[in-house]
């Protein structure tokens, strides 16, 4: 077996392979494209395509595909072989620069929010040279952007790349004011932690709700859940470890730096965390990670659940988005530093993030809004739906000292200054972590803890990059014309802290008192997806995205329509699945079981009038009442679903789903879960929570 260093990146056409296979001058030109965004001419593209094809053939590939990320939330690929028929009946293997750079999939068959009519089918995929090509299942996968014939972005990658360029442009303006003219590029970097559940495939196959929706729509609590707190960081079961070993190996081959693996809090829940990488690459890698988690689990007789809340009553799954800013010289702009000069630079970027998060709470909240995540946010397992920033006590005190222009003596003897004002050296990790905070500073990065486990990280990073870029632009516009840079910088930092300190909260986000305090601070509390999504199309938000050329107005509106329609469609599928399970499985099974009880009562009474049948009669009465309650709930849910299907306004549909469909689903689940507890295990029609959560041995 190959060693890990030999294995790592072996299925990736990375810069190491490019350097080996391309002429020196060709590689230099390609390097400028990768690192500086320079355009690529067809001559260079042909050379790259030839080298890429030869490498792919050597590694067993027979086809290529433009691998892209449409607004379905998953990836897409159309495979074309390298074969080129010849006149003599033979074939040769070819791949041109034109084929590398551009493809033409059908654009009308993907979600587009009205940007394309069904008959307007042409779309284009365009190679993203900053994200390496790789081989998957004997197919050369070329990461690409996806756009319509009219030029509108139909994917998640295009606006992500635009947002990265926006923050790069504005960050360099700020750095230039600090005398750093030699910075070629500033990149946002991300390390997304991925949570997931594993269940036995045999039990999964007997649950229609897991198959159709990814979560359990019925299920009484298991006698044991996560109460003992013995699963978190516990010994990994042999079967799960075998799965994790193979998963690591396959991810390493793709150059994905899977680093940390462990059991999570809930039984059957696990986590994988990679090393940080550039945001667009991290986004690609996370999509592949989710795909391979599911693919490899099946090989081990298991199914991976990526839904945010697969099981009621225990922790759901999130995806912590660790976000930072770095220069091409390896400088982390959110690192506090050890000198006054570095501290000043850190503070201006920190202030920009604070202001951006405060002013754009709505966008950050809606960037993680999904039907699945609505089950998770606000529970005692994930951040609340209220956006706030955790900085820790020491950094908060430092900012308060700057705001009041007062002297601050750091912990122990550490005292330093910035310009005419005071700031101690701020070492990393001087305070505890806050797991209840949606947006926490953790030493040299921010951990955005709200994204759901099944969603692409592109959405939240598009928003993060854009809102911070907008504030940096505002700062640069002020500082570039200031007669005294240092004085203007100090004033800007101080005023920003003063005006936006309401967003800083270091306390317990799970406490009910925080909800009241947040309301007093005028912070938004957008509890559900229908509450959050309409903010996307507010005029000031459309102008924000237009200002930085991240989205056009049409692209914003299309995404709003896709997202809000997706919310209603998701819950509609869940409602239909509930009705199917209740009508075809639960009610018939329990009715049959109740007949068994009735027969028992009759048999006992025929045997002897003195035999006690109170147990059977009591159980039968309770079951009959619950059956009647469940049947009425079925009728109500059916009627509401029919009303939904007759509506034709996506916004009204979403609110109807939230206010009528979801409560009707809860009303159906309640009696059914009670019936599960009272029904013979051999009569209950599908596997229980106990089997699902503890069935992997």
N, C-alpha and C positions, 0 to 999 in steps of 0.2 A: 504493500500500500504506500502511496506517495505521502510524504510529510506534508504538514499543513502549509508551510511556505511554498512548496511545489504545487500543491493543490490550488492555493488561493489565486483567483483570477484566471485559471487555466481555460475557462470557457468565455473569456472576455477579450475583445480586440482593443486592448488598452494601449496606453502610450508606449509601454515597453515593447509590445508587438509592432506598433506602428514604426517605432524607431529602428527596429530590426529589419523591417520589410520594405520601407519606403526610401527612395533616394533622399539624401541629406537635405537638399533644397526643398523638396516636396514636403518633407516632415516639418521643416521650419515654417512653411506657409500654413500647413494644417495646424501647427501649434498656435499660430497667431489667431486662427479662427476659433480654436478651443478656448484660449485664455483671454483674448482681447475682443472677440466678436467680429473679427474681420470677415468680409465676404469671401466665398470660395469660388474660384473660376472652374470651368468645366474640365480644363486640362488637369488640374490638381484632383478634381473629383474622380476622373477616370483612373488616375493612378491609385488613389485610395480604394476605389471600388475593386480594382484588379487585385490588389494586395489583400483586401478584406475577403474576397471570394476564395483566393488560394488558401488563406488561413482557415476559412470555414470548411472547405473541402477536405483539407488535411485532418480536420477535427470531426469528420463524419457528417457534415451538413449536406443536405440535398436541395433544400429550399431556402428562400429568404422571405422576410415579411417586414413591412413597415409597422412596427409595434407602437400603438398609440393609446391614449387614455380619453375616450369619449366621455360624455356627461352621464354615462350609465353608472359610474362609480367603479367599474372594472376595466380591464384592458381589452384591446381588440387587435386582431391580427388576421390578415389574408395571405395565405402561403402561395408563392410562385416558385417553381423549380428553376434551377440554373440552366436547364437544358435548352439548347438551340438547335433544331433539326437542320441537317445538311442535305444537299441535293442527292447524295449517294445513299441516303437512308440512315446514316449515322447521326449522332448528336455530339455537339461540343458543349462545354460548360462555360457560359458567359455571364457577365454582370457589368453593366456600364455605369459611368458616373451619373448619367441621367436617371437610371433606375435607382441608384443610391439616393439621390437628392430628392426625387419626387415620386409619389405614387398617387393613384386615383381610386380610392374606395367610394362606395355609394354614400352620399352625405344625407340622403333623405330618410335612411332607415335607422338613424341614431337620434336620440333626443336633441331637439334643436330649438324648442321654445318659439316656434313660428318663424325662425330665420330662413327656413327652406320649406317650400311646398313639396308635396310628395312627388310631383312630376319634375321637380328641379333636383336632379339626383347627383350632379357632379360635385365632388369634393376632392381636396388635395391633402396628402400627407407630405410634410417637409422634414428632412433629416435634421435632428438636433445633434450637431457634432460635439457638443459639450458633454453628452451622455454616451458612454461607450456602447458599441454593438456587442451582442453576446449570443451564445448558442443555447437553445432550449429545445429539447426533443428533436434534434437533428435539423433544426431550423435556425438560420441566421436572423436574429431579431435586431432591427435597426430602430432605435428610439426616435420617434418623430412627433411633430406637432400636426394638428388636424384642423383644416379650415375649409369653409365653403367656397364655392365658385365666386361668390361676391366678396370674399376676403374676411368674412366674420369667423372668429374663433369658435370651433365646435367642440373643443376639448378642454382639459384642465391644464395641460402643459403650456399652451401658448400664452395665456394670461399670467401663468406663473413666471415664465421667462421674462415677460414684459415687466412684471412687478420687481423682479430681481434687477433688471436694468434700471428701473426707476430709483431704487434705493442705492444702487451703485453710483448713479449719477449724482445724487444729492449728498451722499456720504463723502464723495471725493471733493465736493465743493467745501464741505466743512473741514476736511483734512488739509486742504490747500491753505486755509486760513491759519493753520498751525504750522505752516511751512513745509508740509509733506507733498511736494509736487511730483514725486516719483512713484506714487501709488497708481498702478495700472488698473486695478479692479478691487472693489469691495464686494464680498459675497456674504449672503446670509447662509449660515450653516445650521443643520438640523440633525438631531438624534431622536427619532421616534421610537418610544417603547411600545411594544405590541403585546396586548393581553388577548387571551383566547381560552376556550374551554375544550376539553377532549371528552368524548363519550364513546361507549362501545358501539360499533356499527350495527350490531344486531338489534340493540335497543332503539337506535336511531330509526331504523327502517320501519319500526312499528309505531312511529309517532308522525302522523300527517302534519302536525303543526311544525315540527322541526324541519321536515322536508320542504314544506311550502313557504315557511316564514322565517326559519332560523331561530325561533324561540318557542318555548312551551306556552301555549295559550290556556292550558289546564294543568293542574298539579297541586295536590295538597303538600304541605311541607313535610320533609323527611324528619323522622325522630331526631336525627342529628344533622345539623347544618354546619355553620362555621363558628358555633358558640365556643368551642374549645380552643380556637385559634391555633390549632395544631398543624394546619396544612401549610401556612405561610412559611416559606423557606425550609419546609420539612424535607425529609429524604424523598428523592424522586423515585417513583416506582420503576421497576426494571423495564416494563413494557413502554412506559413513557420515555425513559432515558434512551432506549433503543431508537424510538422515534426522533428524539432530539438530536442524537448523534448523527443520524442520516440527514436530518434537516440542516444541521450545521455544515455538513460536508457538501451538500448541494448548494447551499448559499455561498459558501466559501469559493466554490468553483466559479460562481457568478460574480466574484469580487465583492460580495456583500459581507461586511465585517460584523457578522453575528458574534457578539461577545458575551453577553450575560444571559443566563437561563435560570429560572427558578419556579417553584410552586408559588402561586399567588394566594390571596386570603381565602377565597371560596374553595370548597372541595371541587376537584376536577379542573381548576383554573390554573393557568400558567402564564409566564411572561418571557418574552425575548427582547433584548435591547441591543442595538448596534452601536458602533462608534460613529461619531459625528461625521457628516459629509456635506458637500454643497447641496443646497436645498432641492434643486431639480433632480440631482442624482439620488438624494435621500428619498425623494418622492417615488422615483422609478423603483428603487430598491425595496421600499415598503410595499408597493404593489406586488412585486415578485415574492416578497416574504409571505404576504397573505396567501398568494396562490400556492406556494410550496408548502406552507403549513397544512393547507387543506389537502393537497395532492399526496403528500407523504404520510399524513395521518391515515388515509385510506389503505395504504400499503401495509399498515400495521394493525388493520382491523378496527380502526377508530375513525370518528368523524370530528373535525375541528369546527367549533361554533365561534364565529366572529361577531355575532350579534351583541349589541350593547347590554342586553338584559335577557339572556336565555332562560333564566330561572327566577321566579318570584321569590322574594324573601331573603336572597343572598346577594352578595356583591355582583355588580355587572362589570363589564370590561370597557376600559378606555384606551386611549393612545396618547401618552404624554409627549408633547411636542417641544423638545428642548431646543430653543432658538437663540442664535447669537449672530454677531457681525464680525467678520475677519477680513483683513487685507491680504493681498497676494504675497506680502512679506511675512505672513504668519502672525500678525498683530491682532489680538482679540480686542475689539473696541469697547467691549463691556467688561474688560479686566480693569479693576481700579488702579493698578499701577503702583509704583513706589516713589514717584517724584511729583512735585507740584504740577509740572507740565503734563504728565500723564493723567494726574487726577482731574485736571481741568477738562481734558479731552474726554475722559470717562464720564464726567458730570454732564457735559453737553449732550452726549449720546444717551445717557440715562434719563436726562430731563426730556429728551425727545420722545423716548418710549413712554414715560409717565404721561406726558401731554397727549400722545397719540391714543393710548389706551383709554384715558379719561374722555376725550372728545369723541371717540368712535367705539364706545361700549356696544352700541347697536350692531355694528358690523362684525365685531369679534364674536358676539353672541350668535348672530345668524350664521356665521361661518361654520358653526358646529351643530346647527339645528337640523335634526332629523327625527323621524318618528321613533326610531330606536333609542336615540340619545335622550329623548324626553322622559323615558322610564328611569334613566340613571341620574341625570343632573338634579341636584338638590337632595338626593338621598344621602344617608350617612356612609357613603362609599365613594363619593365623587364631589367635586366642587358644586356650590349652589349655582343657580342660573344668574346670579348677580355677579357682574364683572368687578373685580378689585385686584389690587397689586399687593403682594407681600414683599417687603424689603428687609424685614428683620429689625430688631430694636436699634442696633447701633447705626446702621445706615439711615434709618428714619430720624434718629437724633441728630445725625450729621446734617441732614437736609433741613431740619428745623433750625439748627444753628446758622446755616447759610441764609435761610429765609429771614431770620431776625438780625442777621449781621452780628452775631455774638460769638465769643470764643468757645471752642469746644475742645476739651481735653479728652483724648481717646482713652481707651482702656489701658490701665497701668501707666506706662511712661511714653506711649506712642503719641507724639504730637507733631503734626506737620502743617504746612501752610500752602495755600494756593493763591498766588498773586497777593493782593492786599487783604485777602480774607483767609479764614481758617478752615483747614480740613486735615484730619489725621490720615495717616496711612490706613487704608481699609483692608485688612486681611480677609481672605475667604473664610466662609463658614464660621463666623463669629456668633451666629445664632442658630437655633434649631430650625429644621425644615417645617413647613406648614402644609400638611396634606389637604387641608380644607380650602386652600387658596386656589382660585382658578388661574392665577398668573403670578408665579412666585420667582423672585430673584434668588438664584442659588450659587452665588459666588462669582461667576463670569458669564452667566447666561440666564435667560428666562425660561421657566418651565410652564408652558400653557397646557393645563391639565384637563381641559374640557372636551377635546375632540373624542369622538366615539371610536370604538375599536374597528368597526367595519368600513369607515369612510376613508377616502383619500386625504392625505395631509395637504394636498395642493390648495384646497379651499381656504383653510385657516392661514396658510403661509402667504397666499396672494393678498389677503387682507392685512396681515401683519406687516409685510413688506411695504404695501402701498400707504398705509396710514402713517408709518414711521417715516417713509420717504417724504410725505407731504409736510410733516412737521420739520424735518431737516431742511426742506426747501424754504419754509417760512423763516427758520433760523438763519440760513445762509443769506437770504434776501436782506435781513437786518444787519448781520455782521459784516457783509461785504462792503457796505457803504458807511460803516461806523467810523468816525474820525479817530476813536481810541478803542482798539479791538479788545484789550483786556477789560476795560471798564464796561464796555457793551456786553461782553461775555458774562461778567459777573452779574450785571443787571438782568440779563436774559435768564440765566440760571435761577436767580433768586425769584424773579417774577413768575417763572414757570412753576416753581415749587409752590409758591404762595397760591397761585390760581388753580392748581390741579391736585393739591394734597388730599382732597376728598376721596380720591380713588385708592389711596394707600390705607390698607387695613391689615394689621398683623394678628388679629384675634381669631376666634373660632368661627369659621364660616358656617358651621352646622347649627350654631346657637340661634334660637328664634329671635333673640334680642338684636342680632345682626340685621335681620330683615327690617326691623323697625328703624334701626340706626341708618341703614342704607337708604331707606325712604326719606329720612330727615336730611340726608346728604344729597338728595335728588338723583340717586343712582337708579338706573333702569333695572327692573326685575321682570324680564321677559321669560315667563315660566315655560311656555310651550312654543313649538315651531310656528304655528299660525300667529302667535304674538310677535315673533322675531322677524320672520321673512319679509313682511311688508316694508320694513325699514330699508331694505335693499334698493327699492325704487324711489326713495325720497330724493328730491331734486338735488340736495346738497351732496348726497352720496354718489349720485350719477355724475355730477360735476367733478367730484374727487377722482373717480376712476378715469374720466375723460382727460382730466388735467395731466395725468401721468401716463396716458395712452395704454392703460391696463385693460380697460373695457370701453367699448363705445356704448352709447345709450341703448342701442338695439341689443347689444350683447348682455347688458345688465338686465334688461326687461326679459330677455329670453331665459336667462338663468333663474330669475325669480319665478317665472311660470313653470319651468322644469322642476324646480325644487318644491314648490308648493303643490304641484300636481303629484309629484312623487310621494309626498306625505300622505295625501288622500288615497292614492293607489295602494300604498303599503298597508294602510289600515283596512282598506276595503278587502284586500286579499286575506288579511288576518280575520276579519269578520266572516267572510265566506268560509274560511277554513274552520272557524269555530262552529258555525252552523252545520257544516258537513260532519264534523266529529260528534257534535251533540246529537244530531238527528239519526246518524247512521251507526254510531258506536255507543255513546254513553247512555242515552235514554233507552235504547233497546236492551242493552246489557243489564242495566239496573232493573228494568221492568221484568226481565226474565228472572233475575235474582230474587226480586220481590215475590214472584210467583212461587219460587222454591220455598221461601219463608211461609207464604200462605198455605202451601201444601203441608208444610211441617206442622203448622198450627192445627190444620184439619185432621191430620193423621194422629196427632197427640190426643185431640178431643175425642176421636173415634175410639181410640184405645181405652181412654179413661177420662171421664169428666173431671176428675180430681187432679189431673196432671197440670202443673203450673205452665202456662204459655205466655206469662206476662212479658218475658224478654222478647220473644218473637213478635208479640203484638205491639210492643213499644217500638221495636226496630221497624216493623212494617209501617206503623203510623208515621214515624219520622221520615222514612224513605218516601212514602207516598206524598207527604207534604212537600218534600224537597223536589220530587219529580214534577209535581204540579207547578212549583215555583220556577223550575228550570224550563218547563214547557212554555210558561207565560213569557219568560225571558227570551226564549227562542223566537216567539211570535213578535215581540217588540223589536228585537234586533233585525229580523227579516223585514219588517215594515220600514225601519230606518234605512236599511241598505237599499230597499226599493226607492225610497225618497232620494237618496244620494244619487242613484243611477239616473234619475230624472232631472237632475240639476245640470246646469251648463256654465256656471261661473266658478272658476277655480278657487277664488278667494272665499266665496260663500261655501263652497264644498268643504274647504279645509276647516272652517270654523264649525260647520255642521258635523263634520267628523269628530272634531275635538269635543263638542258640547253634547252630541247625541249618540254617535256611534260608539265612542270609547266608553262612556258610562253604561251603555247597553251591553257592551262586551263584559264589563266588570260585573254587571248584574247577572249575566249568564254564568260566568266563571264561579261565582261565590257558591251557589247551591251545588254545582257539579263537583267542586273540590270537597264540599262536605259529604257528598255521596260517595266519593272515593274512600274516605275514611271509614264509612259504614258498610262498604260492599266487600264481599269475599274477594281475596286477592286473585283467586282463579277465575272470578267472574268479571273483574275489571278489564276493560278492553285493550289497555296499552300500558307500557312500562311506567312505573312510578318514579318520583324524584329520587327515592333511595337507590333504585337500580341505575338511574342515569348518572347520579353524582358519585356513587361509590362502586360502580360496576366494572371499572378497569382494575384488574388485579395484577 
